[in-house]
Amino acid sequence: MNWSVSGQKTQVRTLFLYSGLTLSVLGFLTGTSVILAAGIFFLLASCAAKYYLFYLIRHLALVNK
């Protein structure tokens, strides 16, 4: 099995990223702060998921005794 540490986009991150961008633009154009806040939340959740996965990759250790 090949292991990779490079930054890969998962389906959930891609969904959060695109929905966040869409909601942010839609909220900005319509002037609705609730939709804009939801879009920003999705964008932040996408970034948090990325950095959390990198954190887990760095601190995960497989020990074979």
C-alpha positions as CSV (number, residue, x, y, z in Angstrom):
1,M,0.0,0.0,0.0
2,N,1.4,3.4,-1.0
3,W,1.2,6.1,1.7
4,S,1.2,9.8,0.7
5,V,1.7,12.9,2.9
6,S,1.0,15.3,0.1
7,G,-2.0,17.6,0.3
8,Q,-4.9,15.8,-1.2
9,K,-8.4,17.2,-1.5
10,T,-11.0,14.8,-0.1
11,Q,-14.7,14.9,-1.2
12,V,-15.8,16.5,2.1
13,R,-13.1,19.3,1.9
14,T,-14.1,19.9,-1.8
15,L,-17.8,20.1,-0.9
16,F,-17.1,22.5,2.0
17,L,-14.8,24.6,-0.2
18,Y,-17.2,25.0,-3.1
19,S,-20.3,25.5,-1.0
20,G,-18.4,28.0,1.1
21,L,-17.3,29.9,-1.9
22,T,-20.8,29.8,-3.4
23,L,-22.5,31.0,-0.2
24,S,-20.0,33.7,0.4
25,V,-20.4,35.2,-3.1
26,L,-24.2,34.8,-2.9
27,G,-24.3,36.4,0.6
28,F,-22.0,39.3,-0.5
29,L,-24.0,40.0,-3.6
30,T,-27.4,39.9,-1.9
31,G,-26.2,41.7,1.3
32,T,-27.4,38.9,3.6
33,S,-25.1,38.5,6.5
34,V,-26.4,35.1,7.6
35,I,-25.6,33.5,4.2
36,L,-22.2,35.3,4.2
37,A,-21.4,34.0,7.7
38,A,-22.4,30.5,6.7
39,G,-20.1,30.7,3.7
40,I,-17.2,31.9,5.8
41,F,-17.9,29.1,8.3
42,F,-17.7,26.5,5.5
43,L,-14.5,28.0,4.2
44,L,-13.0,27.9,7.7
45,A,-14.2,24.3,8.2
46,S,-12.5,23.3,5.0
47,C,-9.2,24.9,6.1
48,A,-9.5,23.4,9.6
49,A,-10.1,19.9,8.2
50,K,-6.9,20.2,6.0
51,Y,-4.7,21.3,8.9
52,Y,-6.2,18.8,11.3
53,L,-5.4,16.0,8.8
54,F,-1.8,17.3,8.5
55,Y,-1.5,17.4,12.3
56,L,-2.7,13.8,12.5
57,I,-0.3,12.7,9.8
58,R,2.7,14.2,11.6
59,H,1.8,12.7,15.0
60,L,0.6,9.3,13.9
61,A,3.1,6.5,14.5
62,L,2.7,2.9,13.6
63,V,4.7,0.7,16.0
64,N,5.4,-2.9,15.0
65,K,6.9,-4.9,17.9
